Amino acid sequence: MLPLKDTLKHQGMRSHLVEELRRKGIKDEKVLAAIGAVPRHLFLDSSFEYHAYQNKAFPIGEGQTISHPYTVAFQTELLQVQPQQKVLEIGTGSGYQSCVLLYLGARLYTIERQRKLFMQAKNLIPKLISWPPAHIFFGDGYKGLPKEAPFDRILVTAGAPYVPNDLLAQVAIGGRLVIPVGNNIQVMTLYERVSEREFHKTTHGNFQFVPMLQEKN
Ligand code: SAH
């Protein structure tokens, strides 16, 4: 069991990380405040505790990684979440990105396909942020959550070999889908839904994610 301790030292390391992200080009003050507030070290094994605030990806078990803080900040900035918006995250993983979205006031729905990571995140997330409550699902992110659609925002945090039609269909008109697309390297792609049939697509540089997988364990 993790002692959920957030010391002054952790807080100091977080403010350094925030300054580093600012230097790297993250501008949205709300996103920077969220990174400054969410205790990233609590999502990592305690042996990585003092590495938690370096701009690095780390193993979270089951062959998966928690994304780089820069990647989390970049995707969150691109998503432009407003308080109360209904947001779907694909790939709960450690739950770190989920907490950043909750901190921004999202009504969050998040899906993870690895049962162990799902169980851990379901236990940890409500201990760190209990309001608004997160809705955490075990399942296949390729399908999204049709029963809860439409979503104002959809964020995919694993590398998608293609853009799933089910996810495009679940974006509200006026909403946004942020998805890294590609096999070895992914292109950060933003789809803005203009109308029932039209999407405006833009690309935002290359990133590297663990792959979005098809079959469940
Ligand atoms: N947002 C996470 C990033 C974790 S890495 C964090 O902040 O820690 C990507 C995650 O996507 C992994 O946990 C992986 O198991 C999950 N994943 C991969 N394919 C998936 C799928 N088809 N549906 C749901 N989750 C998936």
Residues whose N, C-alpha, C, O or C-beta is under 5 A from the ligand:
A	BS01	SAH	Q64 T65 I66 S67 I90 G91 T92 G93 S94 G95 Y96 Q97 I111 E112 R113 Q114 G139 D140 G141 Y142 T157 A158 V210 P211 M212 L213 Q214
